[in-house]
Amino acid sequence: MSTPTAATPPRRAFLAAAASTLAPPVLAQGQTAPSGTDTPASRLERSRTRVQGFADAEMDYQLLRQLGAARYGGASVGECLALAQRIDNGVPASWVQEFAAAGARQEADALARARRGHAASARDQYLVACNNYRAAEYYSSVQDPGHARLGLQSRDCFAAAMRAHGAPFEAFSLPWGDTPLPAYYFRNPLAGARPGKTLLIISGYDGTLEETWLAYGRAAQERGYHLMLITGPGQMDTLRFHPRMAFIPEYERIGKLALDHVLARPGTDARRVALMGISYGGYFASRIAAHEPRLRALIANSPIVDLHAYMVSFVGFDPAEMPDAQDIRLADVDHIPPSVLPPQTREMMRNLMLRLGQPSFKQTYRRLRDFRVSDDDLRRIRCPTLALVGQGEGKEPLAQHAHFLQTVGGPSASHVFTVEEGADGHCQIGNLAYSAAVSMDWLDELFAVR
């Protein structure tokens, strides 16, 4: 067989055609394709969906958060990427519109499948609809009546998914004066009559009961846990029913209510009751554990011991110390030009003030100083603890993680998630299954000894 030293004309034509298929020519702005030339609309290609996020860091994180939920049935990768192509970078209203519309389409599809008797398909579609409504809820202003409506639609879709699945699911409330706190309970159907191990989970600033189930609850149930998901004042689930209720520092009060409830259930083994806190929930759970000897294990993801310092690290200065003349009041927010305060920043600032119950940005950060787990409180945590944090979260979360481990009173373990694990971000949204493996395996081994 001869070895060609140069491409013959027919071969050159073939190679040119192949190259054009693999790397289509780029037309200059305003240039049109020659007559008879394939255009992107007519050419055969693998897909028109592109793996492309947002230039805005926060919106890109929220997209990754949605994509990560695909692991446990809360999203479709293809639908998320298709939505991203229609959303204006850094514009909350565009995000809300697209995710709410997707949720409505998926909910309608789920209902139609349920009516035709396809329970499994209906369950899957309801879960995706639930999480898309939650994504829209995230960027919706707390002052907008649509905020609560989106949250309740997410809640309704989740309940419909549980019914379609036939899951032993109970939605109830913990007593909190005139404003009961939403909660969910899932009994492990394999436990039988014997008391079983129980995991309580509390999320943080913008997580919901439904998202918590998708992120960690489903994994806990697969491992045989009774599961109770709780929420407190100021959290997203509570805002759906009580939009004026602000966060409080003393989350040990909510922890007492939750433990009173779960320990009264006949299926609970009091020797194997654990609490997990996610994001801000790392602070809430640490406060609870410092005052609750009935807890037998704590997972803090991540262990936030000073919420004020944590939030200051986001803005790069301490707004609590800003001059009064530079303070931004709630009434001022809508009058700041977009060139000075982008729409996304405006909504995040407004929501933070409202959810801390303060009239200005300065007063909000002063209020955050009350959200601390003191060293004395940390030393009172005697149960075994697991402290989790992402390598990419930044200097302050890593420092608080280290301080927690150095100060906590009981035996402690730690895991710092890395880029190589695909889990270095806040709450490990990029690899929820691995985060669940680390946390649940630690808890399984601890409770196996019990």
C-alpha positions as a Markdown table, in Angstrom:
| # | Residue | x | y | z |
|---|---|---|---|---|
| 1 | Met | 0.0 | 0.0 | 0.0 |
| 2 | Ser | 1.4 | 3.4 | -1.0 |
| 3 | Thr | 1.8 | 6.2 | 1.5 |
| 4 | Pro | 0.4 | 9.5 | 0.1 |
| 5 | Thr | 2.7 | 12.5 | 0.5 |
| 6 | Ala | 0.0 | 15.0 | -0.5 |
| 7 | Ala | -3.7 | 15.0 | -0.6 |
| 8 | Thr | -5.2 | 14.5 | -4.0 |
| 9 | Pro | -7.8 | 17.0 | -5.1 |
| 10 | Pro | -10.8 | 14.6 | -4.3 |
| 11 | Arg | -9.3 | 14.0 | -0.9 |
| 12 | Arg | -8.8 | 17.7 | -0.3 |
| 13 | Ala | -12.4 | 18.3 | -1.1 |
| 14 | Phe | -13.5 | 15.6 | 1.3 |
| 15 | Leu | -11.3 | 17.0 | 4.1 |
| 16 | Ala | -12.6 | 20.5 | 3.5 |
| 17 | Ala | -16.1 | 19.3 | 3.8 |
| 18 | Ala | -15.4 | 17.4 | 7.0 |
| 19 | Ala | -13.7 | 20.4 | 8.5 |
| 20 | Ser | -16.6 | 22.6 | 7.7 |
| 21 | Thr | -18.9 | 20.1 | 9.5 |
| 22 | Leu | -16.7 | 20.0 | 12.6 |
| 23 | Ala | -16.0 | 23.8 | 12.7 |
| 24 | Pro | -18.6 | 25.8 | 10.8 |
| 25 | Pro | -17.3 | 29.1 | 9.3 |
| 26 | Val | -18.0 | 32.2 | 11.4 |
| 27 | Leu | -19.6 | 35.1 | 9.6 |
| 28 | Ala | -18.6 | 38.6 | 10.4 |
| 29 | Gln | -21.3 | 40.9 | 11.8 |
| 30 | Gly | -23.7 | 41.8 | 9.1 |
| 31 | Gln | -22.3 | 39.2 | 6.6 |
| 32 | Thr | -24.8 | 36.7 | 5.0 |
| 33 | Ala | -24.0 | 33.2 | 3.9 |
| 34 | Pro | -23.5 | 32.7 | 0.2 |
| 35 | Ser | -26.4 | 31.2 | -1.7 |
| 36 | Gly | -26.6 | 27.5 | -1.3 |
| 37 | Thr | -24.5 | 27.5 | 1.9 |
| 38 | Asp | -25.8 | 25.6 | 4.9 |
| 39 | Thr | -26.9 | 27.9 | 7.7 |
| 40 | Pro | -27.1 | 27.0 | 11.5 |
| 41 | Ala | -30.9 | 26.7 | 11.1 |
| 42 | Ser | -30.7 | 24.1 | 8.3 |
| 43 | Arg | -27.4 | 22.3 | 9.1 |
| 44 | Leu | -27.5 | 18.9 | 10.9 |
| 45 | Glu | -26.0 | 19.2 | 14.4 |
| 46 | Arg | -26.0 | 17.3 | 17.7 |
| 47 | Ser | -28.0 | 19.9 | 19.6 |
| 48 | Arg | -28.8 | 23.6 | 19.8 |
| 49 | Thr | -28.6 | 23.6 | 23.5 |
| 50 | Arg | -25.3 | 25.0 | 24.7 |
| 51 | Val | -23.6 | 24.5 | 28.1 |
| 52 | Gln | -23.4 | 28.1 | 28.9 |
| 53 | Gly | -24.2 | 29.9 | 32.1 |
| 54 | Phe | -24.2 | 33.5 | 33.1 |
| 55 | Ala | -21.5 | 36.2 | 33.4 |
| 56 | Asp | -23.2 | 37.3 | 36.7 |
| 57 | Ala | -21.6 | 35.1 | 39.5 |
| 58 | Glu | -24.7 | 34.9 | 41.7 |
| 59 | Met | -27.1 | 34.0 | 38.8 |
| 60 | Asp | -24.6 | 31.4 | 37.6 |
| 61 | Tyr | -24.5 | 29.9 | 41.1 |
| 62 | Gln | -28.3 | 29.7 | 41.1 |
| 63 | Leu | -28.2 | 27.9 | 37.8 |
| 64 | Leu | -25.6 | 25.4 | 39.1 |
| 65 | Arg | -27.9 | 25.0 | 42.2 |
| 66 | Gln | -30.7 | 24.1 | 39.9 |
| 67 | Leu | -28.6 | 21.7 | 37.8 |
| 68 | Gly | -27.3 | 20.0 | 40.9 |
| 69 | Ala | -30.8 | 19.1 | 41.9 |
| 70 | Ala | -31.1 | 16.8 | 38.9 |
| 71 | Arg | -29.3 | 14.1 | 40.9 |
| 72 | Tyr | -32.3 | 13.5 | 43.1 |
| 73 | Gly | -35.0 | 14.4 | 40.6 |
| 74 | Gly | -35.4 | 18.1 | 41.1 |
| 75 | Ala | -34.4 | 19.3 | 37.6 |
| 76 | Ser | -33.6 | 18.4 | 34.0 |
| 77 | Val | -30.2 | 19.5 | 32.8 |
| 78 | Gly | -31.5 | 20.1 | 29.3 |
| 79 | Glu | -34.4 | 22.2 | 30.5 |
| 80 | Cys | -32.2 | 24.3 | 32.8 |
| 81 | Leu | -29.8 | 25.1 | 30.0 |
| 82 | Ala | -32.6 | 25.9 | 27.6 |
| 83 | Leu | -34.0 | 28.3 | 30.2 |
| 84 | Ala | -30.6 | 29.9 | 30.7 |
| 85 | Gln | -30.5 | 30.8 | 27.0 |
| 86 | Arg | -33.8 | 32.8 | 27.4 |
| 87 | Ile | -32.9 | 34.6 | 30.7 |
| 88 | Asp | -31.2 | 38.1 | 30.6 |
| 89 | Asn | -27.9 | 38.0 | 32.5 |
| 90 | Gly | -28.3 | 39.5 | 36.0 |
| 91 | Val | -32.0 | 40.4 | 35.6 |
| 92 | Pro | -34.2 | 38.8 | 38.3 |
| 93 | Ala | -37.5 | 39.6 | 36.6 |
| 94 | Ser | -36.4 | 37.6 | 33.5 |
| 95 | Trp | -35.3 | 34.6 | 35.7 |
| 96 | Val | -38.6 | 34.6 | 37.6 |
| 97 | Gln | -40.7 | 34.8 | 34.4 |
| 98 | Glu | -38.9 | 31.9 | 32.7 |
| 99 | Phe | -38.7 | 29.5 | 35.7 |
| 100 | Ala | -42.3 | 30.2 | 36.7 |
| 101 | Ala | -43.5 | 29.5 | 33.2 |
| 102 | Ala | -41.5 | 26.2 | 33.1 |
| 103 | Gly | -43.0 | 25.2 | 36.5 |
| 104 | Ala | -46.5 | 25.9 | 35.2 |
| 105 | Arg | -45.8 | 23.8 | 32.0 |
| 106 | Gln | -44.4 | 20.9 | 34.0 |
| 107 | Glu | -47.2 | 21.0 | 36.6 |
| 108 | Ala | -49.8 | 20.8 | 33.8 |
| 109 | Asp | -47.9 | 18.0 | 32.2 |
| 110 | Ala | -47.7 | 16.1 | 35.5 |
| 111 | Leu | -51.5 | 16.5 | 36.1 |
| 112 | Ala | -52.2 | 15.2 | 32.6 |
| 113 | Arg | -50.0 | 12.1 | 33.2 |
| 114 | Ala | -51.6 | 11.5 | 36.6 |
| 115 | Arg | -55.1 | 11.5 | 35.0 |
| 116 | Arg | -53.9 | 8.9 | 32.5 |
| 117 | Gly | -52.7 | 6.7 | 35.3 |
| 118 | His | -49.0 | 7.3 | 34.9 |
| 119 | Ala | -48.1 | 7.8 | 38.6 |
| 120 | Ala | -44.3 | 7.5 | 38.3 |
| 121 | Ser | -44.1 | 10.0 | 35.4 |
| 122 | Ala | -46.4 | 12.4 | 37.2 |
| 123 | Arg | -44.3 | 12.2 | 40.4 |
| 124 | Asp | -41.1 | 13.0 | 38.4 |
| 125 | Gln | -42.7 | 16.0 | 36.6 |
| 126 | Tyr | -44.2 | 17.3 | 39.8 |
| 127 | Leu | -40.8 | 17.3 | 41.5 |
| 128 | Val | -39.2 | 19.3 | 38.7 |
| 129 | Ala | -42.1 | 21.7 | 38.7 |
| 130 | Cys | -41.8 | 22.1 | 42.4 |
| 131 | Asn | -38.1 | 23.0 | 42.1 |
| 132 | Asn | -38.6 | 25.4 | 39.2 |
| 133 | Tyr | -41.3 | 27.3 | 41.2 |
| 134 | Arg | -38.7 | 27.4 | 44.0 |
| 135 | Ala | -36.1 | 28.9 | 41.7 |
| 136 | Ala | -38.6 | 31.6 | 40.6 |
| 137 | Glu | -39.5 | 32.2 | 44.3 |
| 138 | Tyr | -35.8 | 32.8 | 45.1 |
| 139 | Tyr | -35.5 | 35.9 | 42.8 |
| 140 | Ser | -39.0 | 37.2 | 43.5 |
| 141 | Ser | -39.2 | 40.2 | 45.8 |
| 142 | Val | -40.6 | 39.4 | 49.3 |
| 143 | Gln | -42.9 | 42.4 | 48.9 |
| 144 | Asp | -44.4 | 41.0 | 45.8 |
| 145 | Pro | -47.6 | 38.9 | 46.4 |
| 146 | Gly | -46.3 | 36.6 | 43.7 |
| 147 | His | -43.5 | 35.6 | 46.0 |
| 148 | Ala | -45.8 | 33.7 | 48.3 |
| 149 | Arg | -47.9 | 32.4 | 45.4 |
| 150 | Leu | -44.8 | 30.8 | 43.8 |
| 151 | Gly | -43.8 | 29.3 | 47.1 |
| 152 | Leu | -47.2 | 27.7 | 47.6 |
| 153 | Gln | -47.2 | 26.4 | 44.1 |
| 154 | Ser | -43.9 | 24.7 | 44.8 |
| 155 | Arg | -45.3 | 23.3 | 48.0 |
| 156 | Asp | -48.4 | 22.0 | 46.2 |
| 157 | Cys | -46.4 | 20.3 | 43.5 |
| 158 | Phe | -44.2 | 18.6 | 46.2 |
| 159 | Ala | -47.3 | 17.2 | 48.0 |
| 160 | Ala | -48.7 | 16.0 | 44.6 |
| 161 | Ala | -45.4 | 14.2 | 43.9 |
| 162 | Met | -45.4 | 12.5 | 47.3 |
| 163 | Arg | -49.0 | 11.4 | 46.8 |
| 164 | Ala | -48.2 | 10.0 | 43.3 |
| 165 | His | -45.2 | 8.1 | 44.8 |
| 166 | Gly | -47.3 | 6.8 | 47.7 |
| 167 | Ala | -44.7 | 8.1 | 50.2 |
| 168 | Pro | -45.6 | 8.1 | 53.9 |
| 169 | Phe | -45.5 | 11.9 | 54.0 |
| 170 | Glu | -47.1 | 14.3 | 56.6 |
| 171 | Ala | -47.2 | 18.1 | 56.3 |
| 172 | Phe | -47.9 | 19.7 | 59.7 |
| 173 | Ser | -47.0 | 22.7 | 61.8 |
| 174 | Leu | -45.1 | 23.3 | 65.0 |
| 175 | Pro | -46.8 | 25.7 | 67.4 |
| 176 | Trp | -45.3 | 29.2 | 67.5 |
| 177 | Gly | -47.9 | 31.6 | 68.9 |
| 178 | Asp | -50.3 | 32.7 | 66.3 |
| 179 | Thr | -48.0 | 31.8 | 63.4 |
| 180 | Pro | -47.4 | 28.1 | 63.3 |
| 181 | Leu | -44.2 | 26.9 | 61.6 |
| 182 | Pro | -44.4 | 24.6 | 58.6 |
| 183 | Ala | -42.7 | 21.2 | 58.9 |
| 184 | Tyr | -42.7 | 17.8 | 57.1 |
| 185 | Tyr | -42.3 | 14.3 | 58.5 |
| 186 | Phe | -41.5 | 11.1 | 56.6 |
| 187 | Arg | -41.7 | 7.8 | 58.3 |
| 188 | Asn | -39.4 | 5.1 | 57.1 |
| 189 | Pro | -41.8 | 2.3 | 55.9 |
| 190 | Leu | -39.1 | -0.4 | 56.4 |
| 191 | Ala | -38.7 | 0.4 | 60.1 |
| 192 | Gly | -41.6 | -1.8 | 61.2 |
| 193 | Ala | -42.8 | -1.6 | 64.8 |
| 194 | Arg | -39.3 | -1.0 | 66.2 |
| 195 | Pro | -38.1 | 2.5 | 66.9 |
| 196 | Gly | -35.7 | 3.7 | 64.3 |
| 197 | Lys | -33.0 | 6.3 | 63.7 |
| 198 | Thr | -34.2 | 9.9 | 62.9 |
| 199 | Leu | -32.7 | 12.8 | 61.1 |
| 200 | Leu | -34.0 | 16.4 | 61.5 |
| 201 | Ile | -32.8 | 18.9 | 58.8 |
| 202 | Ile | -33.1 | 22.7 | 58.9 |
| 203 | Ser | -32.1 | 24.8 | 55.8 |
| 204 | Gly | -31.0 | 28.4 | 55.8 |
| 205 | Tyr | -31.7 | 31.8 | 54.3 |
| 206 | Asp | -33.3 | 30.8 | 51.0 |
| 207 | Gly | -33.6 | 27.0 | 51.1 |
| 208 | Thr | -37.1 | 25.4 | 51.4 |
| 209 | Leu | -38.4 | 22.2 | 52.9 |
| 210 | Glu | -39.0 | 20.8 | 49.5 |
| 211 | Glu | -35.4 | 21.6 | 48.2 |
| 212 | Thr | -34.0 | 20.2 | 51.5 |
| 213 | Trp | -35.8 | 16.9 | 50.7 |
| 214 | Leu | -34.3 | 16.9 | 47.2 |
| 215 | Ala | -30.8 | 17.8 | 48.5 |
| 216 | Tyr | -30.5 | 15.5 | 51.5 |
| 217 | Gly | -33.9 | 14.1 | 52.6 |
| 218 | Arg | -34.2 | 11.7 | 49.8 |
| 219 | Ala | -30.7 | 10.4 | 50.5 |
| 220 | Ala | -31.5 | 10.0 | 54.2 |
| 221 | Gln | -34.7 | 8.0 | 53.4 |
| 222 | Glu | -32.8 | 5.7 | 51.1 |
| 223 | Arg | -30.5 | 4.9 | 54.1 |
| 224 | Gly | -33.4 | 4.0 | 56.4 |
| 225 | Tyr | -34.0 | 7.2 | 58.4 |
| 226 | His | -37.2 | 8.7 | 59.7 |
| 227 | Leu | -37.0 | 12.2 | 58.4 |
| 228 | Met | -38.3 | 15.5 | 59.8 |
| 229 | Leu | -37.8 | 18.8 | 58.0 |
| 230 | Ile | -38.2 | 21.9 | 60.0 |
| 231 | Thr | -38.3 | 25.7 | 59.5 |
| 232 | Gly | -38.4 | 28.7 | 61.7 |
| 233 | Pro | -39.2 | 32.5 | 61.6 |
| 234 | Gly | -37.9 | 34.3 | 58.6 |
| 235 | Gln | -37.2 | 31.3 | 56.5 |
| 236 | Met | -38.7 | 30.8 | 53.0 |
| 237 | Asp | -41.4 | 28.3 | 54.0 |
| 238 | Thr | -42.6 | 30.5 | 56.8 |
| 239 | Leu | -42.7 | 33.6 | 54.6 |
| 240 | Arg | -45.2 | 31.9 | 52.3 |
| 241 | Phe | -47.8 | 32.1 | 55.2 |
| 242 | His | -46.4 | 34.9 | 57.3 |
| 243 | Pro | -44.5 | 37.4 | 55.1 |
| 244 | Arg | -43.8 | 39.9 | 57.9 |
| 245 | Met | -42.1 | 37.4 | 60.2 |
| 246 | Ala | -38.4 | 38.1 | 60.6 |
| 247 | Phe | -35.5 | 35.9 | 61.6 |
| 248 | Ile | -34.7 | 35.5 | 65.2 |
| 249 | Pro | -31.2 | 34.6 | 66.7 |
| 250 | Glu | -32.6 | 32.1 | 69.3 |
| 251 | Tyr | -33.2 | 29.1 | 67.1 |
| 252 | Glu | -32.8 | 26.8 | 70.1 |
| 253 | Arg | -36.5 | 27.7 | 70.8 |
| 254 | Ile | -37.5 | 26.1 | 67.4 |
| 255 | Gly | -35.2 | 23.2 | 68.2 |
| 256 | Lys | -37.0 | 22.5 | 71.4 |
| 257 | Leu | -40.3 | 22.4 | 69.7 |
| 258 | Ala | -39.0 | 20.1 | 67.0 |
| 259 | Leu | -37.4 | 17.6 | 69.5 |
| 260 | Asp | -40.5 | 17.6 | 71.7 |
| 261 | His | -42.5 | 16.6 | 68.7 |
| 262 | Val | -40.2 | 14.0 | 67.2 |
| 263 | Leu | -39.4 | 12.3 | 70.5 |
| 264 | Ala | -43.1 | 11.9 | 71.2 |
| 265 | Arg | -43.5 | 9.9 | 68.0 |
| 266 | Pro | -43.6 | 6.1 | 68.8 |
| 267 | Gly | -41.2 | 5.3 | 65.9 |
| 268 | Thr | -38.3 | 7.4 | 67.3 |
| 269 | Asp | -35.3 | 5.8 | 68.9 |
| 270 | Ala | -34.1 | 8.6 | 71.3 |
| 271 | Arg | -30.6 | 7.2 | 71.2 |
| 272 | Arg | -30.3 | 7.9 | 67.5 |
| 273 | Val | -31.6 | 11.4 | 66.8 |
| 274 | Ala | -29.4 | 13.7 | 64.7 |
| 275 | Leu | -29.7 | 17.3 | 63.4 |
| 276 | Met | -28.3 | 18.6 | 60.1 |
| 277 | Gly | -28.1 | 22.4 | 59.3 |
| 278 | Ile | -27.6 | 23.6 | 55.7 |
| 279 | Ser | -26.2 | 27.1 | 54.9 |
| 280 | Tyr | -27.6 | 29.6 | 57.5 |
| 281 | Gly | -29.0 | 26.3 | 58.9 |
| 282 | Gly | -25.4 | 25.6 | 60.1 |
| 283 | Tyr | -25.9 | 28.5 | 62.5 |
| 284 | Phe | -29.4 | 27.5 | 63.5 |
| 285 | Ala | -28.4 | 23.9 | 64.1 |
| 286 | Ser | -25.3 | 24.9 | 66.1 |
| 287 | Arg | -27.5 | 27.1 | 68.3 |
| 288 | Ile | -29.9 | 24.3 | 68.8 |
| 289 | Ala | -27.2 | 21.7 | 69.6 |
| 290 | Ala | -25.7 | 24.0 | 72.2 |
| 291 | His | -29.0 | 24.0 | 74.2 |
| 292 | Glu | -30.3 | 20.5 | 73.4 |
| 293 | Pro | -28.6 | 17.5 | 75.1 |
| 294 | Arg | -31.3 | 15.3 | 73.6 |
| 295 | Leu | -29.5 | 15.5 | 70.3 |
| 296 | Arg | -27.1 | 12.6 | 69.7 |
| 297 | Ala | -25.3 | 14.0 | 66.6 |
| 298 | Leu | -24.9 | 17.3 | 64.7 |
| 299 | Ile | -24.0 | 17.9 | 61.1 |
| 300 | Ala | -23.2 | 21.5 | 60.3 |
| 301 | Asn | -22.9 | 22.3 | 56.6 |
| 302 | Ser | -21.3 | 24.7 | 57.1 |
| 303 | Pro | -20.7 | 25.6 | 60.8 |
| 304 | Ile | -21.5 | 29.4 | 60.8 |
| 305 | Val | -20.8 | 30.7 | 64.3 |
| 306 | Asp | -20.9 | 34.4 | 63.5 |
| 307 | Leu | -23.5 | 35.4 | 60.9 |
| 308 | His | -22.5 | 39.0 | 61.0 |
| 309 | Ala | -18.9 | 38.3 | 60.0 |
| 310 | Tyr | -20.1 | 35.8 | 57.5 |
| 311 | Met | -22.3 | 38.4 | 55.7 |
| 312 | Val | -19.7 | 41.2 | 56.0 |
| 313 | Ser | -17.4 | 39.0 | 53.9 |
| 314 | Phe | -19.8 | 39.1 | 51.0 |
| 315 | Val | -19.8 | 42.9 | 50.8 |
| 316 | Gly | -16.2 | 43.6 | 51.7 |
| 317 | Phe | -16.9 | 46.1 | 54.5 |
| 318 | Asp | -19.1 | 46.4 | 57.5 |
| 319 | Pro | -22.4 | 48.3 | 56.7 |
| 320 | Ala | -23.1 | 48.4 | 60.5 |
| 321 | Glu | -20.3 | 51.0 | 60.7 |
| 322 | Met | -21.2 | 53.1 | 57.7 |
| 323 | Pro | -22.1 | 56.8 | 58.3 |
| 324 | Asp | -25.8 | 57.5 | 58.7 |
| 325 | Ala | -25.6 | 59.8 | 55.7 |
| 326 | Gln | -24.7 | 56.8 | 53.5 |
| 327 | Asp | -27.2 | 54.4 | 54.9 |
| 328 | Ile | -29.8 | 53.0 | 52.5 |
| 329 | Arg | -33.4 | 52.8 | 53.8 |
| 330 | Leu | -36.1 | 50.5 | 52.4 |
| 331 | Ala | -37.9 | 53.5 | 50.9 |
| 332 | Asp | -34.7 | 54.5 | 49.0 |
| 333 | Val | -34.0 | 51.2 | 47.2 |
| 334 | Asp | -36.3 | 51.8 | 44.2 |
| 335 | His | -34.9 | 55.3 | 43.7 |
| 336 | Ile | -31.3 | 54.2 | 43.2 |
| 337 | Pro | -30.4 | 54.2 | 39.4 |
| 338 | Pro | -29.6 | 50.8 | 37.9 |
| 339 | Ser | -26.1 | 52.1 | 37.0 |
| 340 | Val | -25.4 | 52.5 | 40.7 |
| 341 | Leu | -27.3 | 49.5 | 42.0 |
| 342 | Pro | -28.0 | 46.7 | 39.5 |
| 343 | Pro | -31.5 | 45.1 | 39.7 |
| 344 | Gln | -30.3 | 41.8 | 41.2 |
| 345 | Thr | -28.3 | 43.7 | 44.0 |
| 346 | Arg | -31.4 | 45.9 | 44.7 |
| 347 | Glu | -33.7 | 42.9 | 45.2 |
| 348 | Met | -31.1 | 41.0 | 47.4 |
| 349 | Met | -30.6 | 44.1 | 49.5 |
| 350 | Arg | -34.3 | 44.8 | 49.9 |
| 351 | Asn | -35.1 | 41.1 | 50.8 |
| 352 | Leu | -32.3 | 41.0 | 53.4 |
| 353 | Met | -33.7 | 44.1 | 55.2 |
| 354 | Leu | -37.2 | 42.8 | 55.1 |
| 355 | Arg | -36.3 | 39.4 | 56.4 |
| 356 | Leu | -34.2 | 40.7 | 59.2 |
| 357 | Gly | -37.1 | 43.1 | 60.1 |
| 358 | Gln | -35.0 | 46.3 | 59.8 |
| 359 | Pro | -35.7 | 49.7 | 58.1 |
| 360 | Ser | -32.2 | 50.2 | 56.6 |
| 361 | Phe | -29.1 | 48.4 | 55.4 |
| 362 | Lys | -27.1 | 49.7 | 58.4 |
| 363 | Gln | -29.6 | 48.5 | 60.9 |
| 364 | Thr | -29.8 | 45.2 | 59.2 |
| 365 | Tyr | -26.1 | 44.5 | 59.7 |
| 366 | Arg | -26.3 | 45.8 | 63.3 |
| 367 | Arg | -29.1 | 43.2 | 63.9 |
| 368 | Leu | -26.9 | 40.5 | 62.4 |
| 369 | Arg | -24.5 | 41.0 | 65.3 |
| 370 | Asp | -27.0 | 39.2 | 67.5 |
| 371 | Phe | -26.7 | 36.0 | 65.4 |
| 372 | Arg | -23.7 | 34.4 | 67.1 |
| 373 | Val | -22.8 | 31.0 | 68.6 |
| 374 | Ser | -20.6 | 32.0 | 71.5 |
| 375 | Asp | -17.5 | 30.0 | 72.5 |
| 376 | Asp | -19.3 | 29.0 | 75.7 |
| 377 | Asp | -22.2 | 27.7 | 73.5 |
| 378 | Leu | -19.8 | 25.8 | 71.3 |
| 379 | Arg | -18.2 | 24.1 | 74.3 |
| 380 | Arg | -21.7 | 23.0 | 75.4 |
| 381 | Ile | -22.1 | 21.0 | 72.3 |
| 382 | Arg | -21.2 | 17.5 | 73.6 |
| 383 | Cys | -22.6 | 15.3 | 71.0 |
| 384 | Pro | -20.4 | 14.1 | 68.1 |
| 385 | Thr | -20.3 | 16.7 | 65.3 |
| 386 | Leu | -19.4 | 16.7 | 61.6 |
| 387 | Ala | -18.3 | 20.0 | 60.2 |
| 388 | Leu | -18.6 | 20.4 | 56.4 |
| 389 | Val | -17.4 | 23.3 | 54.2 |
| 390 | Gly | -16.5 | 23.8 | 50.5 |
| 391 | Gln | -12.9 | 24.7 | 49.6 |
| 392 | Gly | -14.2 | 27.5 | 47.3 |
| 393 | Glu | -16.5 | 29.2 | 49.8 |
| 394 | Gly | -13.9 | 31.8 | 50.8 |
| 395 | Lys | -11.8 | 32.8 | 53.7 |
| 396 | Glu | -14.5 | 33.6 | 56.2 |
| 397 | Pro | -16.5 | 30.3 | 56.0 |
| 398 | Leu | -13.2 | 28.4 | 56.2 |
| 399 | Ala | -12.1 | 30.3 | 59.2 |
| 400 | Gln | -15.4 | 29.8 | 61.0 |
| 401 | His | -15.2 | 26.1 | 60.1 |
| 402 | Ala | -11.7 | 25.9 | 61.8 |
| 403 | His | -12.9 | 27.8 | 64.8 |
| 404 | Phe | -15.9 | 25.5 | 65.3 |
| 405 | Leu | -13.6 | 22.4 | 65.2 |
| 406 | Gln | -11.2 | 24.0 | 67.7 |
| 407 | Thr | -13.9 | 25.0 | 70.2 |
| 408 | Val | -16.7 | 22.5 | 70.1 |
| 409 | Gly | -17.0 | 20.5 | 73.3 |
| 410 | Gly | -17.6 | 17.0 | 71.9 |
| 411 | Pro | -15.8 | 14.7 | 69.5 |
| 412 | Ser | -15.7 | 16.2 | 66.0 |
| 413 | Ala | -14.9 | 15.2 | 62.4 |
| 414 | Ser | -14.5 | 17.3 | 59.3 |
| 415 | His | -14.6 | 17.3 | 55.5 |
| 416 | Val | -13.5 | 20.1 | 53.2 |
| 417 | Phe | -15.0 | 19.5 | 49.8 |
| 418 | Thr | -12.7 | 20.2 | 46.8 |
| 419 | Val | -12.8 | 21.3 | 43.2 |
| 420 | Glu | -11.7 | 17.8 | 42.1 |
| 421 | Glu | -14.8 | 16.4 | 43.9 |
| 422 | Gly | -17.0 | 18.9 | 42.0 |
| 423 | Ala | -18.3 | 20.0 | 45.4 |
| 424 | Asp | -16.2 | 23.0 | 46.5 |
| 425 | Gly | -19.1 | 25.4 | 46.3 |
| 426 | His | -21.5 | 26.5 | 49.1 |
| 427 | Cys | -23.6 | 23.5 | 50.2 |
| 428 | Gln | -21.9 | 21.3 | 47.6 |
| 429 | Ile | -24.7 | 22.0 | 45.1 |
| 430 | Gly | -22.5 | 20.7 | 42.3 |
| 431 | Asn | -22.3 | 17.1 | 43.8 |
| 432 | Leu | -25.1 | 16.5 | 46.2 |
| 433 | Ala | -24.8 | 12.8 | 46.1 |
| 434 | Tyr | -21.2 | 12.9 | 47.3 |
| 435 | Ser | -22.1 | 15.4 | 50.0 |
| 436 | Ala | -24.8 | 13.0 | 51.1 |
| 437 | Ala | -22.3 | 10.1 | 51.1 |
| 438 | Val | -19.9 | 11.9 | 53.3 |
| 439 | Ser | -22.5 | 13.1 | 55.8 |
| 440 | Met | -24.8 | 10.0 | 55.9 |
| 441 | Asp | -22.0 | 7.5 | 56.0 |
| 442 | Trp | -20.5 | 9.3 | 59.0 |
| 443 | Leu | -23.9 | 9.3 | 60.7 |
| 444 | Asp | -24.6 | 5.6 | 59.8 |
| 445 | Glu | -21.2 | 4.5 | 61.3 |
| 446 | Leu | -21.9 | 6.6 | 64.4 |
| 447 | Phe | -25.4 | 5.2 | 64.9 |
| 448 | Ala | -24.3 | 1.6 | 64.1 |
| 449 | Val | -22.1 | 1.8 | 67.3 |
| 450 | Arg | -25.1 | 2.9 | 69.3 |
